[in-house]
Structure formats: structure tokens, C-alpha cells
């Protein structure tokens, strides 16, 4: 059995039902791809339904305030992604829905890999890309004895093996197969030239940033938040960070 046949078979065996797969519209795919950046599928599944119930269309998301988006985002972390998604929705509302990789990459928070994923899933335009589960599959089959493998090396193999006739199902299959390989202990992500271990959340400035945002979206003013949290040595840097990122304002 060749590699493509194997992945297709694994895709059928391991298929995971997800709202954005059952209804792969541009909006659903965009929301899911931004949410899935740095967040595991299980957490995204729980939040996605709630988020899209609050903002059922891209126009409803574009028309709301950032504070409401941040409130709906709570629990996913990395709140800048919520801001990027909000800005992306506003850009689409003004300029229309992008349908090329170059146009998609002009949206806030959308890089080359996210743009390519959207092309495959929303438009079924075969476009190679690399992310964690894809790395896992290709490391396992093509780079098992190598170290410091670059994403460009993987991308070449992805382009060589892609199922151009059914790119949506192909990349779903890669995702599910990769998740299974990781579950079996075959992740091998340390082989990646780009691998960096994520820093711990507990005790970090990132954790304090999240706490400031949580209090802010619940209606506390910056003054109130400062009174309660300024005794923590992380507070000043965290507050500057969320303000500089445009996530909160006194208004």
C-alpha cells in the first residue's frame, strides 16, 4: 500500500466529526483555524459552538465590539487571536471574501499555513501546508531517522504526495492520522528545526494578561483591576502588553 492509499484509509478509520467539517463554509473554517492556533482540538470544539452561536455570521462578528469578542473567547487563551479574528471579519465585511493565498494572508492573524488550510477546507483548492499533525505524519514516514528537519523539507513532501482531487478530505485524513500517531507516542516533534517547548503558564506574564482580560470583559475598569492585582510583580508588564496590543482601553 502506498503512502496516499494509507492516509486515505486512516482518514476513513479515524475520522473525527467537527462542526467546521460538517459545514466547511469560509466563516466556519476561518474561525476554527484561528482558534486551533496553539490550542488543542478538544478545547476548541467546546468553544466553537458557543462562539458561533453568539456570532452566527461573519457580518455579526464584524459588527460587534472587541470587548464582546474577547468575552466570547474566554477559555482559549492567546487573546490577540480574538482581536485578529475580529479584524479579519471586519476586513471581509468591507472588501469581500478572499479566495487566494495572497489575499487571505492580508487578513490579520492569517499566515501562509492558515491561508493554505482555508483554501483546502473552504474552497477545495489543493494547497500544501504544514502544521503539527502534518509534521507528525511526514516525520513518521519520510524523516524517521533525521533531526533538525525544516518545514520546507516537509512542505516538499506534502506537495509531492497531496491528493489534488480531494484536498479537503486529504488534509482531514492527515490531521486525524497525525493525532493518532501522537496518541501512540510517535509525535517526534523535537525532530523539527522549528520546535520550541512552550513556556509554562503558571506564574507567567501570559497568565496575568489572561487574568486582566477576564476581569476587563466582566466589566471591571482598569482602575479596579489595578487595585486588585497591582501587588503582583507581573501586573505592570502584563497591563502594558494588553494595552499596547489594543485589547483593552479605559473607554
DRENPA-3360 file (N, C-alpha, C; in nm, 2 decimals, always signed):
BEGIN
1 = XXXXXXXX = +0.08/-0.12/+0.00/+0.00/+0.00/+0.00/+0.09/+0.12/+0.00 ~ +0.07/+0.22/-0.09/+0.15/+0.34/-0.10/+0.10/+0.44/+0.01 ~ +0.18/+0.54/+0.02/+0.15/+0.64/+0.13/+0.01/+0.70/+0.11 ~ -0.02/+0.74/-0.01/-0.15/+0.81/-0.03/-0.27/+0.72/+0.01 ~ -0.26/+0.59/-0.03/-0.36/+0.50/+0.00/-0.37/+0.48/+0.15 ~ -0.26/+0.47/+0.22/-0.26/+0.45/+0.36/-0.32/+0.57/+0.43 ~ -0.29/+0.69/+0.39/-0.35/+0.81/+0.46/-0.50/+0.81/+0.43 ~ -0.54/+0.78/+0.31/-0.69/+0.78/+0.28/-0.76/+0.67/+0.37;
9 = XXXXXXXX = -0.70/+0.56/+0.38/-0.75/+0.45/+0.47/-0.76/+0.50/+0.61 ~ -0.66/+0.56/+0.66/-0.65/+0.61/+0.80/-0.76/+0.72/+0.82 ~ -0.78/+0.80/+0.72/-0.88/+0.90/+0.72/-1.02/+0.85/+0.75 ~ -1.05/+0.74/+0.68/-1.18/+0.68/+0.70/-1.19/+0.61/+0.83 ~ -1.09/+0.55/+0.88/-1.09/+0.48/+1.01/-1.10/+0.57/+1.13 ~ -1.03/+0.69/+1.11/-1.00/+0.77/+1.23/-1.08/+0.91/+1.22 ~ -1.17/+0.92/+1.12/-1.24/+1.05/+1.10/-1.31/+1.10/+1.23 ~ -1.28/+1.23/+1.26/-1.34/+1.30/+1.37/-1.44/+1.40/+1.32;
17 = XXXXXXXX = -1.56/+1.39/+1.37/-1.67/+1.48/+1.33/-1.65/+1.61/+1.41 ~ -1.65/+1.72/+1.33/-1.63/+1.86/+1.39/-1.73/+1.95/+1.32 ~ -1.78/+2.05/+1.39/-1.88/+2.14/+1.32/-1.82/+2.21/+1.19 ~ -1.70/+2.25/+1.19/-1.64/+2.31/+1.07/-1.61/+2.21/+0.96 ~ -1.61/+2.08/+0.99/-1.60/+1.98/+0.89/-1.74/+1.95/+0.83 ~ -1.84/+1.94/+0.92/-1.98/+1.92/+0.87/-2.03/+2.03/+0.79 ~ -1.98/+2.15/+0.81/-2.03/+2.27/+0.74/-1.91/+2.36/+0.71 ~ -1.83/+2.32/+0.61/-1.70/+2.39/+0.59/-1.71/+2.52/+0.51;
25 = XXXXXXXX = -1.79/+2.61/+0.56/-1.80/+2.74/+0.50/-1.68/+2.83/+0.53 ~ -1.66/+2.93/+0.45/-1.54/+3.02/+0.48/-1.54/+3.07/+0.62 ~ -1.65/+3.11/+0.67/-1.66/+3.16/+0.81/-1.62/+3.06/+0.91 ~ -1.68/+2.94/+0.90/-1.66/+2.84/+1.00/-1.51/+2.79/+0.99 ~ -1.46/+2.78/+0.88/-1.32/+2.74/+0.86/-1.22/+2.85/+0.92 ~ -1.25/+2.97/+0.89/-1.17/+3.08/+0.94/-1.17/+3.08/+1.09 ~ -1.29/+3.07/+1.15/-1.30/+3.07/+1.30/-1.22/+2.95/+1.36 ~ -1.24/+2.84/+1.30/-1.18/+2.72/+1.36/-1.03/+2.72/+1.34;
33 = XXXXXXXX = -0.98/+2.77/+1.23/-0.83/+2.78/+1.21/-0.76/+2.88/+1.30 ~ -0.83/+2.99/+1.32/-0.77/+3.08/+1.42/-0.77/+3.03/+1.56 ~ -0.88/+2.96/+1.60/-0.89/+2.90/+1.73/-0.79/+2.79/+1.75 ~ -0.77/+2.71/+1.64/-0.68/+2.60/+1.66/-0.53/+2.63/+1.66 ~ -0.50/+2.76/+1.64/-0.36/+2.80/+1.65/-0.33/+2.80/+1.80 ~ -0.23/+2.71/+1.84/-0.18/+2.70/+1.98/-0.29/+2.64/+2.07 ~ -0.39/+2.58/+2.03/-0.50/+2.53/+2.11/-0.54/+2.39/+2.06 ~ -0.56/+2.30/+2.16/-0.59/+2.16/+2.12/-0.74/+2.15/+2.07;
41 = XXXXXXXX = -0.77/+2.05/+1.99/-0.90/+2.04/+1.93/-1.01/+2.03/+2.04 ~ -0.99/+1.95/+2.14/-1.09/+1.93/+2.24/-1.14/+2.06/+2.30 ~ -1.05/+2.16/+2.33/-1.09/+2.29/+2.39/-1.16/+2.37/+2.28 ~ -1.12/+2.36/+2.16/-1.18/+2.44/+2.05/-1.32/+2.39/+2.02 ~ -1.34/+2.26/+2.03/-1.47/+2.20/+2.00/-1.58/+2.26/+2.10 ~ -1.54/+2.27/+2.22/-1.64/+2.32/+2.32/-1.66/+2.47/+2.30 ~ -1.56/+2.55/+2.26/-1.58/+2.69/+2.25/-1.64/+2.73/+2.11 ~ -1.61/+2.65/+2.01/-1.65/+2.69/+1.87/-1.80/+2.70/+1.86;
49 = XXXXXXXX = -1.87/+2.61/+1.92/-2.02/+2.61/+1.91/-2.08/+2.73/+1.98 ~ -2.02/+2.76/+2.10/-2.07/+2.87/+2.18/-2.04/+3.00/+2.10 ~ -1.92/+3.01/+2.05/-1.87/+3.13/+1.98/-1.96/+3.16/+1.85 ~ -1.98/+3.06/+1.77/-2.06/+3.08/+1.65/-2.21/+3.09/+1.68 ~ -2.25/+3.05/+1.80/-2.39/+3.08/+1.84/-2.41/+3.23/+1.87 ~ -2.30/+3.28/+1.94/-2.30/+3.42/+1.97/-2.29/+3.51/+1.85 ~ -2.20/+3.46/+1.75/-2.18/+3.54/+1.63/-2.20/+3.44/+1.51 ~ -2.32/+3.42/+1.47/-2.36/+3.32/+1.37/-2.30/+3.35/+1.23;
57 = XXXXXXXX = -2.27/+3.47/+1.20/-2.22/+3.50/+1.07/-2.10/+3.59/+1.08 ~ -2.02/+3.60/+0.97/-1.91/+3.69/+0.97/-1.94/+3.83/+0.99 ~ -2.06/+3.87/+0.93/-2.11/+4.01/+0.95/-2.14/+4.04/+1.09 ~ -2.20/+3.95/+1.16/-2.24/+3.97/+1.30/-2.11/+3.99/+1.39 ~ -2.01/+3.91/+1.35/-1.88/+3.92/+1.42/-1.82/+4.06/+1.39 ~ -1.82/+4.10/+1.27/-1.76/+4.23/+1.23/-1.83/+4.35/+1.29 ~ -1.96/+4.34/+1.32/-2.04/+4.45/+1.36/-2.03/+4.47/+1.51 ~ -1.98/+4.37/+1.59/-1.98/+4.38/+1.73/-1.86/+4.45/+1.79;
65 = XXXXXXXX = -1.85/+4.48/+1.92/-1.74/+4.54/+1.98/-1.63/+4.43/+2.02 ~ -1.51/+4.47/+2.02/-1.40/+4.38/+2.06/-1.42/+4.32/+2.19 ~ -1.47/+4.40/+2.29/-1.49/+4.35/+2.42/-1.59/+4.23/+2.42 ~ -1.69/+4.23/+2.34/-1.78/+4.11/+2.33/-1.71/+3.99/+2.27 ~ -1.62/+4.02/+2.17/-1.55/+3.91/+2.11/-1.45/+3.85/+2.22 ~ -1.38/+3.93/+2.29/-1.29/+3.88/+2.40/-1.37/+3.80/+2.50 ~ -1.49/+3.85/+2.54/-1.57/+3.78/+2.63/-1.61/+3.64/+2.58 ~ -1.65/+3.63/+2.45/-1.68/+3.50/+2.39/-1.56/+3.41/+2.38;
73 = XXXXXXXX = -1.44/+3.47/+2.37/-1.32/+3.40/+2.35/-1.27/+3.33/+2.48 ~ -1.31/+3.38/+2.60/-1.26/+3.34/+2.72/-1.25/+3.18/+2.73 ~ -1.13/+3.14/+2.78/-1.11/+2.99/+2.79/-1.01/+2.94/+2.69 ~ -0.99/+3.02/+2.58/-0.90/+2.97/+2.47/-0.76/+3.03/+2.49 ~ -0.74/+3.14/+2.56/-0.61/+3.20/+2.58/-0.56/+3.27/+2.45 ~ -0.44/+3.32/+2.46/-0.38/+3.40/+2.35/-0.49/+3.49/+2.28 ~ -0.53/+3.59/+2.37/-0.64/+3.68/+2.33/-0.62/+3.76/+2.20 ~ -0.49/+3.78/+2.17/-0.46/+3.85/+2.04/-0.53/+3.78/+1.92;
81 = XXXXXXXX = -0.55/+3.65/+1.93/-0.62/+3.58/+1.82/-0.76/+3.63/+1.81 ~ -0.82/+3.66/+1.92/-0.96/+3.71/+1.91/-0.97/+3.84/+1.84 ~ -0.87/+3.93/+1.87/-0.86/+4.06/+1.81/-0.84/+4.04/+1.66 ~ -0.74/+3.95/+1.62/-0.72/+3.93/+1.48/-0.84/+3.88/+1.41 ~ -0.91/+3.78/+1.47/-1.03/+3.73/+1.41/-1.14/+3.84/+1.39 ~ -1.15/+3.92/+1.49/-1.25/+4.04/+1.48/-1.21/+4.13/+1.36 ~ -1.08/+4.16/+1.35/-1.03/+4.25/+1.25/-1.04/+4.18/+1.11 ~ -1.02/+4.05/+1.11/-1.03/+3.98/+0.98/-1.18/+3.98/+0.93;
89 = XXXXXXXX = -1.27/+3.96/+1.03/-1.41/+3.97/+0.99/-1.45/+4.11/+0.94 ~ -1.40/+4.21/+1.00/-1.42/+4.35/+0.95/-1.36/+4.37/+0.81 ~ -1.25/+4.32/+0.79/-1.18/+4.33/+0.66/-1.27/+4.26/+0.55 ~ -1.32/+4.15/+0.58/-1.40/+4.07/+0.49/-1.54/+4.15/+0.46 ~ -1.59/+4.21/+0.57/-1.72/+4.28/+0.55/-1.70/+4.40/+0.46 ~ -1.58/+4.46/+0.46/-1.55/+4.57/+0.37/-1.51/+4.53/+0.23 ~ -1.42/+4.44/+0.22/-1.35/+4.40/+0.10/-1.40/+4.28/+0.03 ~ -1.49/+4.20/+0.09/-1.53/+4.08/+0.04/-1.45/+3.96/+0.08;
97 = XXXXXXXX = -1.49/+3.84/+0.05/-1.43/+3.72/+0.09/-1.30/+3.69/+0.00 ~ -1.18/+3.68/+0.06/-1.07/+3.65/-0.02/-1.06/+3.50/-0.06 ~ -1.01/+3.47/-0.18/-1.01/+3.34/-0.23/-0.88/+3.29/-0.29 ~ -0.77/+3.37/-0.26/-0.64/+3.33/-0.29/-0.55/+3.33/-0.17 ~ -0.43/+3.26/-0.18/-0.35/+3.26/-0.06/-0.29/+3.40/-0.03 ~ -0.26/+3.47/-0.13/-0.20/+3.61/-0.11/-0.31/+3.70/-0.05 ~ -0.43/+3.69/-0.10/-0.54/+3.78/-0.04/-0.57/+3.73/+0.10 ~ -0.57/+3.60/+0.13/-0.60/+3.56/+0.26/-0.49/+3.60/+0.36;
105 = XXXXXXXX = -0.37/+3.60/+0.32/-0.26/+3.64/+0.41/-0.26/+3.79/+0.44 ~ -0.34/+3.86/+0.38/-0.36/+4.01/+0.42/-0.45/+4.02/+0.53 ~ -0.53/+3.91/+0.57/-0.61/+3.92/+0.69/-0.53/+3.91/+0.81 ~ -0.56/+3.99/+0.92/-0.49/+3.98/+1.04/-0.49/+3.84/+1.10 ~ -0.38/+3.79/+1.15/-0.37/+3.66/+1.21/-0.37/+3.54/+1.12 ~ -0.36/+3.57/+0.99/-0.36/+3.46/+0.89/-0.23/+3.46/+0.82 ~ -0.15/+3.36/+0.85/-0.02/+3.34/+0.78/-0.03/+3.24/+0.66 ~ +0.08/+3.20/+0.61/+0.08/+3.12/+0.49/+0.01/+2.98/+0.51;
113 = XXXXXXXX = +0.04/+2.92/+0.63/-0.02/+2.79/+0.66/-0.17/+2.80/+0.68 ~ -0.21/+2.90/+0.76/-0.36/+2.92/+0.78/-0.43/+2.95/+0.65 ~ -0.37/+3.03/+0.57/-0.43/+3.06/+0.44/-0.45/+2.94/+0.35 ~ -0.34/+2.86/+0.35/-0.35/+2.73/+0.27/-0.45/+2.64/+0.33 ~ -0.46/+2.63/+0.46/-0.57/+2.54/+0.52/-0.71/+2.59/+0.48 ~ -0.73/+2.72/+0.48/-0.86/+2.77/+0.44/-0.89/+2.74/+0.29 ~ -0.79/+2.75/+0.21/-0.81/+2.72/+0.06/-0.85/+2.57/+0.05 ~ -0.78/+2.48/+0.12/-0.82/+2.34/+0.11/-0.96/+2.31/+0.16;
121 = XXXXXXXX = -0.99/+2.36/+0.28/-1.11/+2.32/+0.35/-1.23/+2.40/+0.30 ~ -1.22/+2.53/+0.27/-1.34/+2.60/+0.23/-1.36/+2.60/+0.08 ~ -1.25/+2.59/+0.01/-1.26/+2.61/-0.14/-1.22/+2.48/-0.21 ~ -1.16/+2.38/-0.15/-1.11/+2.26/-0.21/-1.01/+2.29/-0.32 ~ -0.92/+2.39/-0.29/-0.81/+2.42/-0.38/-0.69/+2.36/-0.32 ~ -0.63/+2.26/-0.39/-0.52/+2.19/-0.33/-0.40/+2.28/-0.31 ~ -0.36/+2.30/-0.18/-0.25/+2.39/-0.14/-0.17/+2.33/-0.03 ~ -0.04/+2.29/-0.05/+0.04/+2.23/+0.05/+0.05/+2.33/+0.17;
129 = XXXXXXXX = +0.05/+2.27/+0.29/+0.09/+2.35/+0.41/+0.13/+2.25/+0.52 ~ +0.19/+2.31/+0.62/+0.25/+2.23/+0.73/+0.19/+2.28/+0.87 ~ +0.15/+2.19/+0.95/+0.12/+2.22/+1.09/+0.16/+2.09/+1.17 ~ +0.12/+2.10/+1.30/+0.18/+1.99/+1.39/+0.14/+1.85/+1.35 ~ +0.02/+1.82/+1.32/-0.02/+1.69/+1.29/+0.04/+1.64/+1.16 ~ +0.05/+1.74/+1.06/+0.11/+1.70/+0.93/+0.25/+1.67/+0.95 ~ +0.32/+1.75/+1.03/+0.46/+1.72/+1.06/+0.48/+1.58/+1.12 ~ +0.39/+1.54/+1.21/+0.39/+1.41/+1.27/+0.39/+1.30/+1.17;
137 = XXXXXXXX = +0.29/+1.31/+1.08/+0.27/+1.21/+0.97/+0.40/+1.20/+0.89 ~ +0.45/+1.31/+0.84/+0.56/+1.31/+0.74/+0.69/+1.27/+0.81 ~ +0.71/+1.32/+0.94/+0.83/+1.27/+1.01/+0.83/+1.12/+1.03 ~ +0.71/+1.06/+1.06/+0.70/+0.92/+1.08/+0.73/+0.84/+0.95 ~ +0.69/+0.89/+0.84/+0.70/+0.81/+0.71/+0.82/+0.85/+0.63 ~ +0.87/+0.97/+0.64/+0.97/+1.01/+0.55/+1.10/+1.06/+0.61 ~ +1.09/+1.10/+0.74/+1.21/+1.15/+0.81/+1.24/+1.09/+0.94 ~ +1.21/+0.96/+0.95/+1.21/+0.89/+1.08/+1.35/+0.89/+1.15;
145 = XXXXXXXX = +1.46/+0.89/+1.07/+1.59/+0.89/+1.13/+1.67/+1.02/+1.12 ~ +1.59/+1.13/+1.09/+1.66/+1.26/+1.07/+1.63/+1.35/+1.19 ~ +1.71/+1.45/+1.20/+1.69/+1.56/+1.30/+1.70/+1.69/+1.24 ~ +1.65/+1.79/+1.31/+1.65/+1.93/+1.25/+1.59/+1.94/+1.12 ~ +1.47/+1.88/+1.10/+1.40/+1.88/+0.97/+1.32/+2.01/+0.96 ~ +1.34/+2.08/+0.85/+1.28/+2.21/+0.83/+1.14/+2.19/+0.78 ~ +1.05/+2.29/+0.80/+0.92/+2.28/+0.74/+0.92/+2.28/+0.59 ~ +1.02/+2.35/+0.53/+1.04/+2.35/+0.39/+1.06/+2.21/+0.34;
153 = XXXXXXXX = +1.14/+2.13/+0.41/+1.16/+1.99/+0.37/+1.03/+1.91/+0.37 ~ +0.95/+1.93/+0.48/+0.82/+1.87/+0.49/+0.73/+1.91/+0.38 ~ +0.73/+2.04/+0.35/+0.64/+2.10/+0.25/+0.66/+2.04/+0.11 ~ +0.79/+2.01/+0.08/+0.82/+1.95/-0.05/+0.75/+1.81/-0.06 ~ +0.76/+1.73/+0.05/+0.69/+1.60/+0.05/+0.54/+1.61/+0.05 ~ +0.49/+1.71/+0.12/+0.34/+1.74/+0.12/+0.30/+1.76/-0.03 ~ +0.37/+1.85/-0.10/+0.34/+1.88/-0.23/+0.34/+1.76/-0.33 ~ +0.44/+1.67/-0.30/+0.46/+1.55/-0.38/+0.35/+1.45/-0.36;
161 = XXXXXXXX = +0.29/+1.45/-0.25/+0.20/+1.34/-0.21/+0.05/+1.38/-0.20 ~ +0.02/+1.51/-0.22/-0.11/+1.56/-0.20/-0.21/+1.49/-0.29 ~ -0.33/+1.47/-0.24/-0.44/+1.42/-0.32/-0.51/+1.55/-0.38 ~ -0.47/+1.59/-0.50/-0.52/+1.71/-0.56/-0.67/+1.71/-0.59 ~ -0.72/+1.59/-0.61/-0.86/+1.57/-0.65/-0.95/+1.59/-0.53 ~ -0.90/+1.56/-0.41/-0.99/+1.57/-0.29/-0.90/+1.63/-0.17 ~ -0.86/+1.76/-0.19/-0.77/+1.81/-0.09/-0.83/+1.83/+0.05 ~ -0.96/+1.86/+0.05/-1.03/+1.87/+0.18/-1.02/+1.74/+0.26;
169 = XXXXXXXX = -1.06/+1.63/+0.21/-1.06/+1.50/+0.27/-0.92/+1.46/+0.30 ~ -0.83/+1.49/+0.21/-0.69/+1.46/+0.23/-0.63/+1.52/+0.35 ~ -0.65/+1.65/+0.37/-0.59/+1.71/+0.49/-0.66/+1.68/+0.62 ~ -0.79/+1.65/+0.61/-0.86/+1.60/+0.73/-0.80/+1.46/+0.77 ~ -0.77/+1.38/+0.67/-0.71/+1.25/+0.70/-0.58/+1.26/+0.76 ~ -0.49/+1.35/+0.71/-0.36/+1.38/+0.77/-0.37/+1.42/+0.91 ~ -0.47/+1.51/+0.94/-0.49/+1.56/+1.07/-0.52/+1.45/+1.17 ~ -0.62/+1.37/+1.13/-0.66/+1.26/+1.22/-0.56/+1.15/+1.23;
177 = XXXXXXXX = -0.49/+1.12/+1.13/-0.38/+1.02/+1.14/-0.27/+1.08/+1.22 ~ -0.23/+1.20/+1.21/-0.13/+1.26/+1.29/-0.17/+1.26/+1.44 ~ -0.29/+1.29/+1.47/-0.34/+1.29/+1.61/-0.33/+1.15/+1.66 ~ -0.36/+1.05/+1.58/-0.35/+0.91/+1.63/-0.20/+0.87/+1.65 ~ -0.11/+0.91/+1.57/+0.03/+0.88/+1.58/+0.08/+0.95/+1.71 ~ +0.04/+1.07/+1.74/+0.08/+1.14/+1.86/+0.03/+1.06/+1.98 ~ -0.09/+1.02/+1.97/-0.15/+0.94/+2.08/-0.08/+0.81/+2.11 ~ -0.02/+0.76/+2.01/+0.06/+0.63/+2.02/+0.20/+0.66/+2.06;
185 = XXXXXXXX = +0.24/+0.79/+2.08/+0.37/+0.82/+2.12/+0.47/+0.84/+2.01 ~ +0.42/+0.86/+1.89/+0.51/+0.88/+1.77/+0.51/+1.03/+1.72 ~ +0.50/+1.12/+1.82/+0.49/+1.26/+1.78/+0.62/+1.31/+1.72 ~ +0.74/+1.28/+1.78/+0.87/+1.32/+1.73/+0.88/+1.47/+1.69 ~ +0.81/+1.56/+1.76/+0.81/+1.70/+1.72/+0.95/+1.76/+1.74 ~ +1.03/+1.70/+1.83/+1.16/+1.75/+1.86/+1.25/+1.74/+1.74 ~ +1.21/+1.66/+1.64/+1.29/+1.65/+1.51/+1.28/+1.78/+1.43 ~ +1.18/+1.86/+1.46/+1.16/+1.98/+1.38/+1.26/+2.08/+1.41;
193 = XXXXXXXX = +1.31/+2.14/+1.31/+1.41/+2.25/+1.32/+1.34/+2.37/+1.39 ~ +1.21/+2.38/+1.39/+1.13/+2.49/+1.44/+1.08/+2.47/+1.58 ~ +1.11/+2.35/+1.63/+1.05/+2.31/+1.76/+1.10/+2.39/+1.88 ~ +1.01/+2.45/+1.95/+1.04/+2.52/+2.08/+0.94/+2.47/+2.18 ~ +0.98/+2.44/+2.30/+0.89/+2.40/+2.40/+0.82/+2.52/+2.46 ~ +0.69/+2.50/+2.47/+0.60/+2.61/+2.52/+0.63/+2.64/+2.66 ~ +0.65/+2.77/+2.70/+0.67/+2.80/+2.84/+0.55/+2.77/+2.93 ~ +0.58/+2.75/+3.05/+0.47/+2.72/+3.15/+0.38/+2.84/+3.17;
201 = XXXXXXXX = +0.25/+2.81/+3.18/+0.16/+2.92/+3.20/+0.16/+2.97/+3.35 ~ +0.17/+2.88/+3.44/+0.16/+2.92/+3.58/+0.28/+3.01/+3.62 ~ +0.25/+3.12/+3.67/+0.35/+3.22/+3.71/+0.40/+3.31/+3.60 ~ +0.34/+3.30/+3.48/+0.40/+3.37/+3.37/+0.32/+3.50/+3.35 ~ +0.38/+3.60/+3.28/+0.31/+3.72/+3.24/+0.19/+3.69/+3.15 ~ +0.20/+3.58/+3.07/+0.09/+3.54/+2.99/-0.03/+3.51/+3.07 ~ -0.01/+3.44/+3.19/-0.12/+3.41/+3.28/-0.18/+3.54/+3.33 ~ -0.10/+3.64/+3.37/-0.15/+3.76/+3.42/-0.23/+3.84/+3.32;
209 = XXXXXXXX = -0.18/+3.84/+3.19/-0.25/+3.90/+3.08/-0.39/+3.84/+3.07 ~ -0.40/+3.71/+3.08/-0.53/+3.65/+3.07/-0.62/+3.69/+3.19 ~ -0.57/+3.70/+3.31/-0.65/+3.74/+3.42/-0.70/+3.88/+3.40 ~ -0.61/+3.97/+3.35/-0.66/+4.11/+3.33/-0.77/+4.12/+3.23 ~ -0.76/+4.04/+3.12/-0.86/+4.04/+3.02/-0.99/+3.98/+3.08 ~ -0.98/+3.87/+3.15/-1.10/+3.81/+3.21/-1.18/+3.91/+3.30 ~ -1.11/+3.99/+3.38/-1.17/+4.09/+3.47/-1.23/+4.20/+3.38 ~ -1.16/+4.24/+3.28/-1.20/+4.35/+3.19/-1.33/+4.32/+3.12;
217 = XXXXXXXX = -1.34/+4.20/+3.07/-1.46/+4.17/+2.99/-1.58/+4.14/+3.09 ~ -1.55/+4.12/+3.22/-1.66/+4.11/+3.31/-1.71/+4.25/+3.36 ~ -1.65/+4.35/+3.31/-1.70/+4.49/+3.34/-1.61/+4.57/+3.44 ~ -1.50/+4.51/+3.49/-1.42/+4.59/+3.58/-1.34/+4.70/+3.50 ~ -1.32/+4.81/+3.56/-1.24/+4.92/+3.50/-1.09/+4.89/+3.52 ~ -1.01/+4.95/+3.45/-0.87/+4.93/+3.46/-0.82/+4.97/+3.60 ~ -0.88/+5.08/+3.66/-0.85/+5.12/+3.79/-0.89/+5.01/+3.89 ~ -1.00/+4.95/+3.88/-1.04/+4.84/+3.97/-0.95/+4.72/+3.96;
225 = XXXXXXXX = -0.91/+4.69/+3.83/-0.82/+4.58/+3.81/-0.69/+4.61/+3.88 ~ -0.64/+4.73/+3.86/-0.51/+4.77/+3.92/-0.51/+4.76/+4.07 ~ -0.62/+4.80/+4.13/-0.63/+4.80/+4.28/-0.62/+4.65/+4.33 ~ -0.67/+4.56/+4.25/-0.68/+4.42/+4.30/-0.55/+4.34/+4.26 ~ -0.49/+4.38/+4.15/-0.38/+4.30/+4.10/-0.24/+4.36/+4.10 ~ -0.23/+4.49/+4.13/-0.10/+4.56/+4.12/+0.00/+4.51/+4.22 ~ -0.04/+4.44/+4.32/+0.06/+4.39/+4.41/+0.14/+4.27/+4.35 ~ +0.10/+4.22/+4.24/+0.17/+4.11/+4.17/+0.28/+4.17/+4.08;
233 = XXXXXXXX = +0.40/+4.12/+4.09/+0.51/+4.18/+4.02/+0.49/+4.17/+3.87 ~ +0.40/+4.08/+3.82/+0.38/+4.07/+3.68/+0.28/+4.17/+3.62 ~ +0.21/+4.24/+3.71/+0.10/+4.32/+3.67/+0.13/+4.43/+3.57 ~ +0.23/+4.51/+3.60/+0.26/+4.63/+3.52/+0.30/+4.59/+3.38 ~ +0.38/+4.49/+3.36/+0.43/+4.45/+3.23/+0.31/+4.39/+3.15 ~ +0.22/+4.31/+3.22/+0.11/+4.25/+3.16/+0.01/+4.35/+3.11 ~ -0.02/+4.45/+3.20/-0.11/+4.56/+3.16/-0.06/+4.64/+3.04 ~ +0.07/+4.67/+3.04/+0.13/+4.74/+2.93/+0.11/+4.66/+2.80;
241 = XXXXXXXX = +0.13/+4.53/+2.81/+0.12/+4.44/+2.70/-0.02/+4.44/+2.64 ~ -0.12/+4.42/+2.72/-0.26/+4.41/+2.67/-0.31/+4.55/+2.61 ~ -0.26/+4.66/+2.67/-0.29/+4.79/+2.62/-0.22/+4.81/+2.49 ~ -0.09/+4.78/+2.48/-0.02/+4.80/+2.36/-0.07/+4.72/+2.24 ~ -0.13/+4.60/+2.28/-0.19/+4.51/+2.18/-0.33/+4.56/+2.14 ~ -0.38/+4.66/+2.20/-0.51/+4.71/+2.17/-0.63/+4.63/+2.22 ~ -0.60/+4.54/+2.32/-0.70/+4.45/+2.37/-0.79/+4.52/+2.47 ~ -0.75/+4.62/+2.54/-0.83/+4.69/+2.64/-0.80/+4.84/+2.63;
249 = XXX = -0.90/+4.91/+2.67/-0.89/+5.06/+2.68/-0.98/+5.11/+2.79 ~ -0.95/+5.22/+2.84/-1.03/+5.27/+2.95/-1.17/+5.30/+2.90 ~ -1.19/+5.34/+2.77/-1.32/+5.36/+2.71/-1.40/+5.23/+2.71;
% end
